[in-house]
Amino acid sequence: MSVEVTKLENGLTVVTDSMPHLETTSVGVWVNTGARHEDLRQHGVSHMLEHMAFKGTERRSALAIAEEIETVGGYLNAHTTHEATAYYARVLKQDLPLAVDILADILQHSVFDPQEVERERGVIISEIGQAHDTPDDMVFDYLLEAAYPDQALGRSILGTVDTVSGFGRDALQGYMSERYLAPGMVLAGAGGIDHDALVALARDRFGALPSRVSNGAETARFAAGERRIERDLEQAHLALAFEGPTYSDPDYYTAQVLAGVLGGGMSSRLFQEVREKRGLCYSTFAFSWSFADTGVFGVYAGTSPDDVAELLPVLSGEIGRIGEDATEDEVVRARAQIKAGLMMGLESSSSRAEQIARQFTVHGRVLPIDELIERIEAVDAAAVRRYAGRLLGGRHMALSAIGPLDGKDGGLESYDRIAARFAG
C-alpha cells in the first residue's frame, strides 16, 4: 500500500492509499465540522445538512443522484459525528469520475428545495423519536450531557424537535457556506485508485471551494455530574465514565488497551465477572472515545431492575482493581484485538479511506501501519496499571442511567456514594 498526499491551492487535501489488487474504489469527503461546532440555535444542523445533501442540486434531482450512482452499481452514504461530517461513495474503479462529480455537486450546489426540507425535517424528527425509543443508545447521549453540561460536545448529534423544526433553507445554506471550506476538508480515496487522477478530478470539481479557514470548536471541559432518567423499561441501562485521552495524548493506545482488558471481549474482566460469574447482565463493555481536546473512558451495562443495586459496586470494584493487578497476559490479548481490528480494516477500501481521512484530519498526516503497531506493542501491563491510576486520580466522574432505577435493595446508589468508591 502506498499513501500519497497533495494539498491543492485552495487548501483542500487529497490523500489516497492505492490497493492495486482491488477492482473497487472508495472515495469520500471528510469535513472538519460536526455537532460540537454548532451553537445552541444550530443544534442538529450538521446532521440535517448531511441529510439534505442528497435531496437535489442545481443539475440533479434527488432521484437522479440515486439513479446515477446505482446505475453503475455504486453506493453513496454519509454520516455525522461530533467533530466531522463524511460523504462517501464506493464504486468500480472506472467510475471514480462519476463518484467525485456527485460528491462535488452535492457539497457545492445543493438547492435545499423548501419542499424537500420539509419532508426531510419529518424524517429527522422521526429519527429523534426512534433514538428516544432506544435506551441503550440514549444512555450515551445522556452520558456526554452529564460529562459536558451546557457545552456543544454534550449535546446530541441529532438535535431536538424544536431546533430541527426551525431550520429552513437559509439556515442550511448559511451553515454550509460558513463551515464547508477547502482548508477544513479532506478528499480521501482507497482501493483501485490513481493518486494523480484523483488530484486532477479534485482540482476540476473542488477548485472553486473557498480557501478561508473556519472557526474552531469551543474548548471542552469535562465535569463531574449525572443524568438519571426514570422510565418504565424491561432493563436499566447504566454508563459510568471518567475523562479519557485526546487523540494526541501519548496514552491514547494505553487507554484502548485498558478498555480491552476491562471490557473488550468475552475474556475481559467485566464479561467474566459481571456476566459469566454473577449473571448480572447480558451486555457489558468498556470504551475509550477521544476528541481533539478531551476524551471519555467508561463502562456500560444493561441489567434487570432488581440487579441494579448489586451491579454498580461490582463495576466500580473491577474498575478500581485493574490499576492494581492488570496482568501481561490480559494486555497481550487486548493488544492482539486492537491490532487485528486495525489490520482487518486494511483489507477494506471503505475502511481504509475513512482511516486515512480521520488520521489526516486529527494528526495532519497518515500514520504508517508500522508506527501504529509499534505504539500498540509499547503498551505493557505496567503502563495499563499506571494509566488506570491516572484515570481515577482525576476524581471527575460522569454517570448516566435510564430505566427502572429503584429496584430492590435501594436500587441505583446516589452519585456521591458511587463517586466515593473511587476516592480512596
Secondary structure, DSSP 8 states (H G I E B T S, - for coil): -EEEEEE-TTS-EEEEEE-TT-SEEEEEEEES--GGG--GGGTTHHHHHHHHTTS-BSS--HHHHHHHHHHTT-EEEEEE-SS-EEEEEEEEGGGHHHHHHHHHHHHH-B---HHHHHHHHHHHHHHHHHHHT-HHHHHHHHHHHHHSTTSGGGS-SS--HHHHHT--HHHHHHHHHHH--GGGEEEEEEES--HHHHHHHHHHHHTTS---------------EEEEEE---SSEEEEEEEE---TT-TTHHHHHHHHHHHHSSTTSHHIIIIIIIT--EEEEEEEEEE-SS-EEEEEEEEE-GGGHHHHHHHHHHHHHHHHHH--HHHHHHHHHHHHHHHHHHTT-HHHHHHHHHHHHHHHSS---HHHHHHHHHT--HHHHHHHHHHHHHT--EEEEEEE----GGGSS--HHHHHHTT--
